[in-house]
Amino acid sequence: MLTRRLLLAAGAASLAAPAAAQVVTRLGPEAEQLTILSDGGFEMPLAMLAREVPTDAIAAETGPADPYRTVLNVTCLRRGAELILFDCGAGAHFLPGSGQLQESLRAAGIEPEAVTHVLFTHLHPDHFWGALDEFDSPLFPNARWLAAAREIDFWTAPKVYEQLPADRHAFAAGAQRIARGLGDKLERLQAGGEWLPGIAAVETAGHTPGHVSFAFEAGGQPVMVLGDALTHPRISFAYPEWRPASDQDADVAVATRRSLLDRLSADRTIAIGYHLPGAAGRVEKHGPAYRFTAS
Ligand SMILES: [Zn+2]
């Protein structure tokens, strides 16, 4: 559980219906406040949660609903004059139910002009395609847009199609369209260092080749914005060795999950997952596996 000092307002009603445009949760003091905004959600076949695991074994962990409905959480950090977003939703051209960030920003009273930075964990559609508005202009006119050089290089390489199954080609075409739309505004940074003072990009490859997670402190507590390194509130923690179909390099993703789970549980970090219901919580070691408890 988060401390009372950190947890100002969690909005129990909003947690019960996490797929609509909304403020999912707020953490931290006013001057250094984390707000988690919903970009909506989408459905996917249960079988995608773990390759090579029978669907009924997956359903025993997730519940029987097939397709499975996931949520999209965009983290927003207010820090002095800075307003920093981590990823920016799916925009208008991905799946039904997603692309609701602009509405959630309005609900939170955040003007697009006020956003100073967008830091990307990776360039999948549900994290990157929201960077352009309906007129193909950058959604936040005053923002700096920061992504890992390795991730940009992968998705924008002419040969990317040869490295992806056919059903992922639209991901590459979309990433290239958004990167073109951002043009020079999309800055290339190296994983491993601080991208902004106090905000480190931790290499967490596997889900995509250049995937990063962001580590920083808020309200005096360690926080990590995980992106898609841990995507399911039970499976990713209890069975980190299961291989979701959405992980591009499944073996690397498993190794990344194991080292992240070790770090998050040892440091009592506030973990924020893009697809975790409730978004923020703590990770506890539980026998040979781990458990996520949303705040
Ligand atoms: Zn995602």
Residues whose N, C-alpha, C, O or C-beta is under 5 A from the ligand:
A	BS01	ZN	D126 D228
